[in-house]
Amino acid sequence: MATIPWLVDVLRSAGVQVVVEGDWLNRMRPGSFDPIGVLWHHTASTSSATNPHPALNICINGRPDLAGPLCQALVDYHGVFHVISAGRCNHAGVSRGSGPIPAGDGNTLMIGWEIDYNGVDQEMTAAQYNASIAATAAVLTRLGKDASHARGHRETSTTGKIDPSFIDLNVMRADVAAKMAGGTAWSSIVDNSTAGRFTASANWGVSSYSGQRYGADYRYADPVAASDPAWYRFAVPAAGNYRVDAWWPANSGYNSAAPYIVATTTGNRTVTVDQRVTGGQWRTLGTFALPTGDANRVAVSRWTTAPGLVIADAVRLTRV
């Protein structure tokens, strides 16, 4: 059975903070282990600044129904990697196949990160996400694999797993690819509260009702058959292709066909999204050709016949 005794050194070389948990080199499950990818999970435990790794003991020792270790590393609230095992772990179960990862024994095929957050009313912290991106990029580089070999458990599970919640896995892979390419691609976020970068009429109210919001608050307005967009202004550094991601809090009373307008090099493009679902995370609207310059580039429009409040929260551009 193969092992990955290089894991700690690779993580630390990537700038990831590491805590070694006991005899990690010899703590493993019996069976084959020949990893070709990295699998992201969430633990379903509620972590916090004062209780950053509530699931650590379970990940090391297992549960009554599943023997430990349950992952190669747990990622705590602060983004610290607690390295548990250099070998096979019970984290993936049977894989149905996803991307380049074939169907088969997921515990053989993939290294697992358990990111410690509950995934129901708690999303992963920025520290957890950034550390997991850096770690995944470093490990895939060591394995000689590209970013498509980073998967989420919900993509490979045969039993309906939902983890990791509140992230777009395509965005995750794009961020891993950028990291593997030698750095971070140009990216900029404009929130509804970003000074000088967001404009909206007085018809757009301000709310902090939803805990899924980006930042302190977000804007909302009733749908109307009129042009009254909320605009996001970006200083695009060079003409090229940019991925446009949007963040909104979801609620059953929000709009099912909220229009986003992207001002591209060839004119405005409109993408509609259902703001009743998939809130509290970055969702990709698409990749668009944008011109250079500092101008209004993305808008949320009120012009929709669908019922429910239209939400304007945050938008992100990333050079691809």
C-alpha positions in Angstrom: 0.0 0.0 0.0 1.4 3.4 -1.0 1.6 6.3 1.5 2.1 10.0 1.2 4.9 10.8 3.7 5.6 14.0 1.8 2.3 15.6 2.7 3.4 17.8 5.6 6.5 19.1 3.7 4.4 19.8 0.6 1.8 21.7 2.6 4.3 23.8 4.5 6.2 24.6 1.3 3.0 26.0 -0.1 2.7 28.3 2.9 -0.1 26.3 4.6 0.0 26.3 8.4 0.3 22.6 9.6 -0.3 20.9 12.9 0.8 17.2 12.9 -1.6 15.0 14.9 0.3 12.2 16.6 1.6 9.2 14.7 0.2 10.4 11.3 2.7 8.4 9.3 1.4 5.1 10.6 -2.3 5.9 11.2 -4.3 4.6 8.3 -6.9 2.0 7.2 -5.9 -1.3 5.6 -6.3 -1.6 1.9 -5.1 0.0 -1.3 -4.1 3.7 -1.6 -2.9 5.2 -4.9 -4.4 8.7 -5.0 -4.9 10.6 -8.2 -7.0 13.5 -6.8 -8.1 15.5 -3.8 -11.6 15.4 -2.4 -13.2 18.3 -0.4 -15.7 17.6 2.4 -17.4 19.5 5.2 -17.6 17.9 8.7 -21.2 19.0 9.6 -19.8 20.3 12.9 -20.1 24.0 13.9 -16.7 25.5 14.3 -15.8 29.0 15.7 -12.9 31.1 16.5 -12.9 29.8 20.1 -13.7 26.2 19.0 -11.9 25.9 15.7 -11.8 22.1 15.2 -14.8 20.4 16.9 -14.6 17.4 14.6 -10.9 16.6 15.0 -11.3 13.8 17.5 -13.9 12.1 15.3 -11.7 12.5 12.2 -8.8 10.8 14.0 -10.7 8.1 15.8 -13.8 7.5 13.8 -17.4 7.0 14.7 -19.2 3.9 16.0 -20.3 3.1 12.4 -17.1 4.1 10.7 -13.5 3.5 11.8 -11.0 6.3 11.7 -9.0 7.9 10.4 -11.7 9.7 8.3 -9.5 12.0 6.3 -5.8 12.8 5.6 -6.3 16.3 7.1 -8.9 18.4 8.9 -9.0 22.1 8.0 -9.9 24.2 11.1 -11.8 27.5 11.4 -8.6 29.5 11.1 -7.4 27.6 8.0 -4.9 25.4 9.9 -4.3 21.9 8.4 -4.3 19.2 11.1 -2.6 16.3 9.3 -4.0 13.0 10.5 -2.8 10.3 8.1 -0.3 9.6 5.4 -2.3 6.6 4.1 -5.8 5.3 3.3 -8.7 6.9 5.2 -12.4 6.3 5.3 -13.6 9.5 3.8 -14.9 8.9 0.3 -16.6 5.5 0.1 -17.6 4.3 -3.3 -17.0 6.9 -6.1 -19.5 7.1 -8.9 -16.9 8.9 -11.0 -16.5 12.6 -11.6 -14.4 14.4 -14.1 -11.1 12.5 -14.5 -11.8 10.5 -11.3 -13.1 7.1 -12.3 -15.8 5.1 -10.6 -14.4 2.8 -7.9 -13.0 2.9 -4.4 -12.8 6.6 -3.5 -10.6 5.9 -0.5 -8.0 4.5 -2.9 -8.3 7.2 -5.5 -8.4 10.4 -3.4 -6.8 12.3 -0.6 -9.5 13.9 1.6 -9.8 17.3 3.3 -12.5 17.6 6.0 -13.2 21.3 6.3 -14.7 21.9 9.7 -18.0 23.8 9.3 -21.5 22.6 9.5 -22.6 23.3 5.9 -26.3 24.1 6.9 -26.3 27.6 8.4 -22.5 28.0 8.4 -20.2 28.3 5.3 -16.5 27.8 5.3 -14.4 30.7 6.4 -12.2 32.6 4.0 -9.2 31.2 5.8 -10.4 27.7 5.3 -11.1 28.3 1.6 -7.8 29.9 0.9 -5.7 27.3 2.8 -7.6 24.5 1.0 -7.0 26.1 -2.4 -3.2 26.4 -1.6 -3.1 22.8 -0.2 -5.0 21.3 -3.1 -2.8 23.1 -5.7 0.4 21.9 -4.0 -0.8 18.3 -3.6 -2.0 18.0 -7.2 1.3 19.5 -8.4 3.1 16.8 -6.4 0.8 14.1 -7.9 1.4 15.4 -11.4 -2.3 16.1 -11.9 -4.2 19.2 -13.0 -7.0 21.1 -11.3 -9.7 18.9 -12.7 -8.6 16.2 -10.2 -10.0 18.4 -7.4 -13.5 17.3 -6.6 -16.2 17.8 -4.0 -17.8 14.8 -2.2 -21.2 15.7 -3.6 -19.8 15.1 -7.1 -18.5 11.6 -6.4 -20.9 10.3 -3.7 -23.2 7.4 -4.6 -25.4 8.1 -1.5 -26.5 11.7 -2.0 -23.9 13.6 0.0 -24.2 17.4 -0.2 -20.7 18.4 0.9 -19.0 20.7 0.7 -21.9 23.2 0.9 -21.9 26.8 -0.1 -19.2 26.8 -2.7 -19.3 26.5 -6.5 -16.9 23.6 -7.2 -16.2 24.9 -10.7 -15.0 28.2 -9.2 -12.9 26.2 -6.7 -11.2 24.3 -9.6 -10.6 27.6 -11.4 -8.9 29.0 -8.3 -6.8 25.8 -7.9 -5.8 26.1 -11.5 -4.8 29.7 -11.1 -2.7 28.8 -8.0 -1.0 26.0 -9.9 -0.2 28.4 -12.7 2.1 30.3 -10.4 -0.1 32.7 -8.6 -3.5 34.1 -8.4 -5.3 35.4 -11.5 -6.4 39.0 -11.4 -9.7 39.2 -9.5 -11.8 42.0 -8.0 -14.9 42.0 -5.8 -17.4 44.8 -5.7 -20.0 44.6 -2.9 -23.1 46.8 -2.7 -21.3 48.7 0.0 -18.0 49.2 -1.9 -17.4 53.0 -2.0 -17.5 54.5 -5.5 -18.1 51.1 -7.2 -21.8 50.4 -6.7 -24.6 52.7 -7.7 -28.4 52.2 -7.4 -31.4 54.4 -7.3 -33.4 55.1 -4.1 -35.8 52.4 -5.2 -33.3 49.8 -4.0 -33.6 49.2 -0.2 -30.9 48.1 2.2 -31.3 44.9 4.3 -29.1 42.8 6.6 -31.9 40.2 7.1 -30.2 37.2 5.6 -27.2 35.6 7.2 -26.2 34.4 3.7 -25.3 38.0 2.7 -21.9 39.0 1.5 -20.6 41.7 3.9 -22.8 43.7 6.2 -25.9 44.1 4.0 -27.4 43.9 0.5 -29.8 45.7 -1.7 -33.4 44.7 -2.7 -36.1 46.0 -5.0 -39.5 45.0 -6.4 -39.5 43.8 -10.0 -40.8 46.3 -12.5 -41.1 46.6 -16.3 -38.6 49.5 -16.4 -34.8 50.0 -16.5 -33.6 50.6 -13.0 -30.4 48.6 -12.7 -27.9 48.4 -9.8 -24.5 48.8 -11.3 -21.1 47.4 -10.3 -18.0 49.3 -11.5 -14.7 47.5 -12.2 -11.3 48.7 -13.3 -10.6 45.9 -15.8 -6.8 45.8 -16.3 -6.7 44.5 -19.8 -9.0 43.3 -22.6 -9.6 39.6 -22.3 -11.9 36.9 -21.0 -13.2 37.2 -17.5 -15.3 34.9 -15.3 -18.2 36.7 -13.7 -19.5 35.3 -10.4 -22.4 36.6 -8.4 -23.3 36.3 -4.7 -26.8 36.6 -3.3 -28.6 35.5 -0.2 -31.4 33.0 -1.0 -34.9 33.1 0.2 -38.2 31.7 -1.0 -39.6 35.3 -1.3 -36.8 36.4 -3.6 -36.9 36.4 -7.4 -36.8 33.3 -9.5 -35.5 35.0 -12.7 -33.4 37.9 -11.6 -31.5 39.4 -14.6 -27.8 40.1 -14.4 -26.4 42.3 -17.2 -22.8 42.0 -18.3 -21.4 44.8 -20.5 -19.1 42.9 -22.8 -16.9 44.0 -25.7 -19.8 43.2 -28.1 -22.7 44.6 -26.1 -24.8 43.7 -23.1 -25.4 40.1 -22.3 -28.2 39.1 -19.9 -28.1 36.0 -17.6 -31.1 35.2 -15.3 -30.7 33.4 -12.0 -33.0 32.0 -9.4 -32.4 33.9 -6.2 -34.7 31.6 -4.2 -31.9 29.0 -4.0 -28.1 28.5 -3.9 -27.5 31.5 -1.8 -24.5 32.4 0.4 -21.9 31.4 -2.2 -20.3 32.5 -5.4 -22.2 31.3 -8.5 -20.8 31.6 -11.9 -22.8 33.6 -14.5 -20.4 32.7 -17.3 -17.1 33.8 -19.0 -17.3 37.0 -21.1 -15.0 39.1 -23.2 -14.5 42.5 -21.5 -12.7 45.6 -22.7 -10.1 47.3 -20.6 -11.0 50.4 -18.5 -12.8 51.6 -15.4 -16.5 51.4 -16.1 -19.8 49.9 -15.1 -19.5 46.2 -16.1 -22.2 44.2 -14.3 -25.7 45.1 -13.3 -28.7 43.6 -11.6 -31.9 44.7 -13.3 -35.4 45.0 -11.9 -36.9 44.3 -15.3 -38.4 40.8 -14.9 -41.9 39.4 -14.9 -41.1 36.9 -12.2 -42.4 37.7 -8.7 -40.3 38.2 -5.6 -37.7 40.8 -4.6 -34.6 41.2 -6.8 -31.4 41.1 -4.8 -28.1 43.0 -5.5 -25.3 41.9 -3.2 -21.8 41.2 -4.6 -20.1 40.5 -7.9 -16.6 39.2 -8.7 -14.6 39.3 -11.9 -11.6 36.9 -12.4 -9.3 36.9 -15.5 -9.2 33.5 -17.1 
